[in-house]
Amino acid sequence: MAARMSQGPQGEAPAAGAAGAGFQPSEAYYRALVESVLDVVSVYDGDGRVRYVSPPVRRMLGLDAAEIVGRMGIDFVHPDDRPALRRVLDAARDHPGRGHLFEIRLRHRDGSYRTLESLATSFLGDPSVAGVVISSRDVTDQRAVAAQLLHAQRMEAVGSLAEAMAHEFKNALSVVIGYAEVLESKLAADDPSRSMLTALHRSASRAATLARRLLAFGRRDPSERVALDLNEAVERADALLAPLLGKNVVLETRRTPGLGPVLADPSELEQVIVNLVVNARDAMHGGGRIGIETADAFLDAEEARRRPGLSAGRHSVLVVRDDGPGIPPDVLPHIFEPFFTTKPREKGTGLGLSTVYGIVRRSGGAVWAESEAGKGAAFVVMLPVAAGEPGADG
């Protein structure tokens, strides 16, 4: 089904500098060029059917060329991107010889989608080609890194704003609480105003607690950090978790021995574990299983680049998993933002995960969530091993 690769329009001389005098490029010459580059080159006919695709498509999409040639190109395109492909093909046909740059997601053999940056040029009017030539490169990783960096910058800005607001809020509440305490001390035990003043004091104290939690998210200066064993922190947190989980939740812990020590505040690290486990509990309506795992990991420079905030080297890892319904894709990018919550107003403040984010960030690490609909969620905390330990600095 594949069309023969053309030498190009008949009578056209090779580009200057491309070959020596008298050199006549053959079909094999052009095929070698096309099939040796990392990019994928494909040719669509006028109906959008794939006539040719270069072998690097196997590396990019996990598919052999024979599995693609002869099929409609749109069959491999993400449903949301199909209108864009139609528009590009129409524009290419209307403007022969002009390149049209676009991005599109194509389905990999494993069911995932890869983001491709592509250039489409129509040669339908040239009988030696008679197709729309599309060259594509995989930019999935680059787009993911850019999105993570943008998210990190956004969270940094939100953190700065949260810190400033929380300081002002906390100062104002200190005045309210102070005067409430003075007035309470002056009122008789049977004074009818006492109950109202007590309610005022209680509400102001609760608001002050929220302000402190917001400060924990926004604060950038490190707490009193010491070298800690992540396994020991998990063991200490276990005692706090039992009364929080209830009878319908099973907690399973698996610790990898020999982890490198991390620099963190002991109480803050325990708070990270407790907040993540409580979040997992709340996600599983009616109960289920929660897993806490620790692991040793070494990031090379490429892997560290994909995770803003991390550096190459040895890391200790904490993973908290649940078998709940998972996190919807539209919710996932926002879960660490302060006051963002999917819980009813009376059941959550939206500061539990943002507190985790702030603590982990101040400890020099990174935290993220992984989830598939119907398959639960996993929160991954990665902390660098303290300097001076083997492999700590890569």
C-alpha positions as CSV (number, residue, x, y, z in Angstrom):
1,M,0.0,0.0,0.0
2,A,2.9,2.3,0.6
3,A,3.6,4.8,-2.2
4,R,7.1,4.9,-3.7
5,M,9.3,7.6,-2.3
6,S,9.8,10.2,-5.0
7,Q,13.1,11.9,-6.0
8,G,11.2,15.1,-6.0
9,P,9.8,17.1,-8.9
10,Q,11.3,16.0,-12.2
11,G,14.0,18.3,-13.5
12,E,14.6,20.0,-10.2
13,A,18.3,20.3,-9.3
14,P,19.6,19.2,-5.9
15,A,19.8,22.0,-3.4
16,A,23.1,23.9,-3.4
17,G,25.6,22.3,-1.1
18,A,23.6,19.1,-0.9
19,A,25.7,17.1,-3.4
20,G,28.7,17.4,-5.5
21,A,28.7,18.5,-9.1
22,G,27.1,15.9,-11.4
23,F,25.6,14.0,-8.5
24,Q,22.1,12.7,-9.3
25,P,20.2,11.8,-6.1
26,S,18.3,8.5,-6.4
27,E,15.2,7.3,-4.6
28,A,17.4,5.2,-2.3
29,Y,19.3,8.4,-1.4
30,Y,16.2,10.3,-0.4
31,R,14.8,7.3,1.4
32,A,18.0,7.0,3.4
33,L,17.7,10.6,4.4
34,V,14.1,10.3,5.5
35,E,14.5,7.1,7.3
36,S,17.6,8.1,9.2
37,V,16.3,11.2,11.0
38,L,14.7,11.0,14.4
39,D,11.6,12.8,13.2
40,V,8.7,10.8,11.6
41,V,7.7,11.6,8.0
42,S,4.3,10.6,6.7
43,V,2.5,11.1,3.5
44,Y,-1.3,11.4,3.3
45,D,-3.3,11.1,0.2
46,G,-6.1,13.6,-0.7
47,D,-8.6,11.7,1.4
48,G,-6.5,11.7,4.5
49,R,-5.3,8.1,4.1
50,V,-1.7,7.3,5.1
51,R,0.3,6.2,2.1
52,Y,3.8,6.2,3.7
53,V,5.3,6.6,7.2
54,S,8.9,6.4,8.0
55,P,10.3,3.6,10.3
56,P,11.1,5.9,13.4
57,V,7.3,5.7,14.0
58,R,7.9,2.5,15.9
59,R,10.1,4.3,18.4
60,M,7.6,7.2,18.7
61,L,4.3,5.3,18.8
62,G,5.2,1.6,19.3
63,L,3.7,0.7,15.9
64,D,5.2,-0.7,12.7
65,A,4.7,1.2,9.5
66,A,2.7,-1.6,8.1
67,E,0.1,-1.2,10.9
68,I,-0.5,2.4,9.8
69,V,-0.1,2.6,6.1
70,G,-3.5,2.2,4.3
71,R,-5.5,3.5,7.3
72,M,-7.0,6.9,7.8
73,G,-4.6,9.1,9.6
74,I,-7.3,10.5,11.8
75,D,-7.9,7.0,13.3
76,F,-4.7,7.5,15.4
77,V,-5.5,11.0,16.6
78,H,-6.9,12.0,20.0
79,P,-10.6,12.7,19.6
80,D,-10.2,16.3,20.8
81,D,-7.5,16.9,18.2
82,R,-9.3,15.5,15.1
83,P,-11.0,18.8,14.1
84,A,-7.6,20.5,14.2
85,L,-6.1,17.9,11.9
86,R,-9.0,18.3,9.5
87,R,-8.4,22.1,9.5
88,V,-4.7,21.7,8.8
89,L,-5.2,19.3,6.0
90,D,-7.8,21.6,4.4
91,A,-5.4,24.6,4.8
92,A,-2.5,22.6,3.3
93,R,-4.7,21.6,0.3
94,D,-5.8,25.2,-0.2
95,H,-2.2,26.5,-0.1
96,P,0.1,24.1,-1.9
97,G,3.8,24.3,-1.0
98,R,3.2,26.3,2.2
99,G,4.1,24.7,5.5
100,H,1.5,24.6,8.3
101,L,2.8,24.1,11.8
102,F,0.5,22.4,14.4
103,E,0.5,20.2,17.5
104,I,-1.5,17.0,17.7
105,R,-1.7,14.0,20.0
106,L,-1.4,10.5,18.5
107,R,-2.2,7.2,20.2
108,H,0.7,5.0,21.3
109,R,0.3,1.2,21.2
110,D,0.0,1.2,25.0
111,G,-3.1,3.4,24.8
112,S,-1.3,6.6,26.0
113,Y,-1.1,9.7,23.8
114,R,2.1,11.4,22.6
115,T,2.2,15.1,21.7
116,L,3.7,15.7,18.3
117,E,4.9,19.0,16.8
118,S,4.2,18.7,13.1
119,L,4.6,20.5,9.8
120,A,2.2,19.7,7.0
121,T,2.9,20.7,3.4
122,S,0.7,19.8,0.4
123,F,2.3,18.4,-2.8
124,L,-1.0,17.0,-4.1
125,G,-0.6,18.9,-7.3
126,D,2.8,17.4,-7.9
127,P,2.3,14.0,-9.6
128,S,5.7,12.8,-8.3
129,V,4.5,13.1,-4.7
130,A,0.7,13.4,-4.9
131,G,0.2,13.8,-1.2
132,V,0.4,15.9,1.9
133,V,3.8,15.5,3.6
134,I,3.8,15.7,7.4
135,S,7.0,15.7,9.4
136,S,6.6,15.2,13.2
137,R,8.7,15.2,16.3
138,D,7.7,14.0,19.7
139,V,7.6,16.9,22.2
140,T,5.6,15.1,24.9
141,D,8.4,15.3,27.5
142,Q,9.2,18.9,26.7
143,R,5.5,19.9,27.1
144,A,5.2,18.0,30.4
145,V,8.3,19.7,31.8
146,A,7.1,23.1,30.7
147,A,3.7,22.4,32.3
148,Q,5.3,21.3,35.6
149,L,7.6,24.4,35.6
150,L,4.6,26.7,35.0
151,H,2.7,24.9,37.8
152,A,5.7,25.3,40.1
153,Q,6.0,29.0,39.3
154,R,2.3,29.4,39.9
155,M,2.4,27.7,43.3
156,E,5.4,29.9,44.2
157,A,3.3,33.0,43.5
158,V,0.3,31.6,45.3
159,G,2.6,30.7,48.3
160,S,4.0,34.3,48.4
161,L,0.5,35.7,48.4
162,A,-0.7,33.2,51.0
163,E,2.2,34.0,53.3
164,A,1.5,37.8,53.2
165,M,-2.3,37.3,53.7
166,A,-1.8,34.8,56.5
167,H,0.5,37.2,58.4
168,E,-2.0,40.0,58.2
169,F,-4.9,37.7,59.1
170,K,-3.0,36.2,62.0
171,N,-2.1,39.7,63.4
172,A,-5.7,40.9,63.2
173,L,-7.0,37.7,64.9
174,S,-4.4,38.1,67.7
175,V,-6.1,41.3,68.6
176,V,-9.6,39.8,68.5
177,I,-8.5,36.8,70.6
178,G,-6.6,39.0,73.1
179,Y,-9.6,41.3,73.7
180,A,-12.0,38.3,73.9
181,E,-9.8,36.8,76.6
182,V,-9.7,40.0,78.6
183,L,-13.5,40.5,78.4
184,E,-14.1,36.8,79.4
185,S,-12.0,37.4,82.5
186,K,-14.1,40.3,83.5
187,L,-17.5,38.8,83.0
188,A,-19.4,37.1,85.8
189,A,-19.9,33.3,85.3
190,D,-23.7,33.9,84.9
191,D,-23.4,36.9,82.6
192,P,-25.7,36.3,79.5
193,S,-23.0,37.8,77.2
194,R,-20.5,35.1,78.2
195,S,-21.9,32.5,75.7
196,M,-21.6,34.9,72.8
197,L,-18.1,36.0,73.8
198,T,-17.1,32.3,74.1
199,A,-18.4,31.6,70.6
200,L,-16.5,34.6,69.3
201,H,-13.3,33.4,71.0
202,R,-13.8,29.9,69.6
203,S,-14.4,31.1,66.0
204,A,-11.4,33.4,66.2
205,S,-9.2,30.7,67.5
206,R,-10.3,28.3,64.7
207,A,-9.5,31.1,62.1
208,A,-6.1,31.6,63.7
209,T,-5.4,27.8,63.3
210,L,-6.3,28.1,59.5
211,A,-4.0,31.1,59.3
212,R,-1.1,29.1,60.8
213,R,-1.8,26.3,58.3
214,L,-1.8,28.8,55.4
215,L,1.5,30.1,56.7
216,A,2.9,26.5,56.6
217,F,2.1,26.5,52.9
218,G,3.5,29.9,52.1
219,R,6.6,30.0,54.3
220,R,9.8,29.7,52.4
221,D,12.3,29.8,55.2
222,P,13.3,26.3,56.5
223,S,12.2,25.1,59.9
224,E,14.7,23.5,62.3
225,R,15.8,20.6,60.1
226,V,17.7,17.6,61.2
227,A,18.9,14.4,59.5
228,L,16.0,11.9,59.7
229,D,15.3,8.4,58.6
230,L,12.1,8.4,56.6
231,N,11.3,4.8,57.8
232,E,11.5,6.0,61.4
233,A,9.1,8.9,60.6
234,V,6.6,6.5,59.1
235,E,6.9,4.3,62.2
236,R,6.2,7.2,64.5
237,A,3.3,8.4,62.4
238,D,1.7,4.9,62.6
239,A,0.7,5.6,66.2
240,L,-1.1,8.8,65.2
241,L,-2.9,7.2,62.3
242,A,-4.8,4.3,64.0
243,P,-7.5,6.3,65.7
244,L,-8.0,8.4,62.5
245,L,-8.8,5.7,60.1
246,G,-11.7,3.7,61.5
247,K,-12.6,0.1,61.2
248,N,-13.3,0.1,57.4
249,V,-9.8,1.2,56.4
250,V,-6.8,-1.2,56.2
251,L,-3.4,0.4,56.5
252,E,-0.5,-1.5,55.0
253,T,3.1,-0.3,55.4
254,R,6.1,-1.5,53.4
255,R,9.5,0.1,54.3
256,T,12.6,-0.3,52.3
257,P,15.7,-0.7,54.6
258,G,18.8,1.3,54.2
259,L,17.3,4.7,53.1
260,G,19.6,7.7,53.1
261,P,18.8,10.3,55.8
262,V,16.9,13.4,54.7
263,L,16.9,16.9,56.2
264,A,13.5,17.8,57.5
265,D,11.7,19.0,60.6
266,P,10.5,15.9,62.5
267,S,7.0,17.1,63.3
268,E,6.5,18.5,59.9
269,L,7.5,15.2,58.2
270,E,5.0,13.4,60.4
271,Q,2.4,16.0,59.4
272,V,3.1,15.2,55.8
273,I,2.4,11.5,56.4
274,V,-0.7,12.1,58.4
275,N,-2.2,14.6,56.0
276,L,-1.6,12.3,53.0
277,V,-3.1,9.3,54.8
278,V,-6.1,11.2,56.0
279,N,-6.6,12.6,52.5
280,A,-6.5,9.0,51.2
281,R,-9.0,7.9,53.8
282,D,-11.4,10.7,52.8
283,A,-11.1,9.7,49.2
284,M,-12.4,6.2,49.9
285,H,-16.0,6.5,50.7
286,G,-17.0,3.4,52.7
287,G,-13.4,2.3,53.4
288,G,-10.7,0.5,51.6
289,R,-6.9,0.0,51.6
290,I,-4.2,2.6,52.1
291,G,-0.6,1.7,51.5
292,I,2.5,3.6,52.8
293,E,5.7,2.7,51.0
294,T,9.3,4.0,51.2
295,A,11.9,3.5,48.6
296,D,15.4,4.5,47.6
297,A,15.8,6.3,44.3
298,F,18.6,7.9,42.2
299,L,17.7,10.6,39.7
300,D,19.9,11.3,36.8
301,A,20.0,14.8,35.2
302,E,17.3,14.0,32.7
303,E,14.9,12.7,35.3
304,A,15.6,15.6,37.6
305,R,14.8,18.0,34.8
306,R,11.3,16.5,34.5
307,R,10.6,17.4,38.2
308,P,11.1,21.1,38.9
309,G,12.7,21.6,42.3
310,L,14.7,18.3,42.3
311,S,18.4,17.8,41.6
312,A,20.2,14.8,40.3
313,G,21.4,12.4,43.0
314,R,20.1,10.0,45.6
315,H,16.6,10.5,47.1
316,S,14.4,8.9,49.7
317,V,10.8,8.4,48.5
318,L,7.5,8.1,50.3
319,V,4.4,6.9,48.5
320,V,0.9,6.9,49.9
321,R,-1.6,4.9,47.8
322,D,-5.4,4.4,48.1
323,D,-7.8,2.2,46.2
324,G,-10.5,4.9,45.9
325,P,-12.1,6.3,42.8
326,G,-9.1,8.2,41.6
327,I,-8.7,11.9,40.9
328,P,-10.4,13.4,37.8
329,P,-8.0,14.8,35.2
330,D,-9.5,18.3,35.5
331,V,-8.9,18.2,39.3
332,L,-5.4,16.8,39.3
333,P,-3.5,20.1,38.4
334,H,-5.2,22.0,41.3
335,I,-5.0,19.6,44.3
336,F,-2.1,21.3,46.0
337,E,-3.6,24.8,45.7
338,P,-4.7,26.3,49.1
339,F,-8.4,26.2,49.8
340,F,-9.0,23.9,46.8
341,T,-11.1,21.0,47.9
342,T,-13.7,18.6,46.4
343,K,-15.1,17.9,49.9
344,P,-18.3,19.5,51.2
345,R,-17.6,22.8,52.9
346,E,-18.2,21.5,56.4
347,K,-15.7,18.6,55.9
348,G,-12.6,20.2,54.5
349,T,-10.7,23.5,54.4
350,G,-8.6,22.7,51.4
351,L,-5.3,23.2,53.3
352,G,-4.3,19.6,54.0
353,L,-2.5,19.0,50.7
354,S,-1.2,22.6,50.3
355,T,0.4,22.2,53.7
356,V,2.1,19.0,52.4
357,Y,3.3,20.9,49.4
358,G,4.8,23.7,51.4
359,I,6.6,21.4,53.9
360,V,8.1,19.2,51.1
361,R,9.2,22.3,49.1
362,R,10.9,23.8,52.1
363,S,12.7,20.5,52.7
364,G,14.2,20.7,49.2
365,G,11.9,18.0,47.7
366,A,9.0,17.6,45.4
367,V,5.5,16.0,45.7
368,W,3.1,15.0,43.0
369,A,0.0,12.9,42.5
370,E,-0.6,10.1,40.0
371,S,-4.0,8.8,39.3
372,E,-6.3,7.0,36.9
373,A,-10.0,7.0,37.0
374,G,-11.3,4.1,39.0
375,K,-7.8,2.9,40.0
376,G,-7.1,5.0,43.1
377,A,-4.4,7.6,43.5
378,A,-0.8,7.7,44.6
379,F,1.0,10.7,46.2
380,V,4.7,10.6,45.8
381,V,7.1,12.6,48.0
382,M,10.7,12.7,47.0
383,L,13.3,14.2,49.3
384,P,17.0,14.5,48.6
385,V,19.4,12.5,50.8
386,A,21.4,14.8,53.1
387,A,24.7,16.1,51.8
388,G,27.7,13.9,52.6
389,E,25.8,10.6,52.2
390,P,26.8,8.3,49.4
391,G,25.3,9.5,46.1
392,A,23.7,12.5,47.7
393,D,25.0,15.0,45.2
394,G,24.8,12.9,42.1
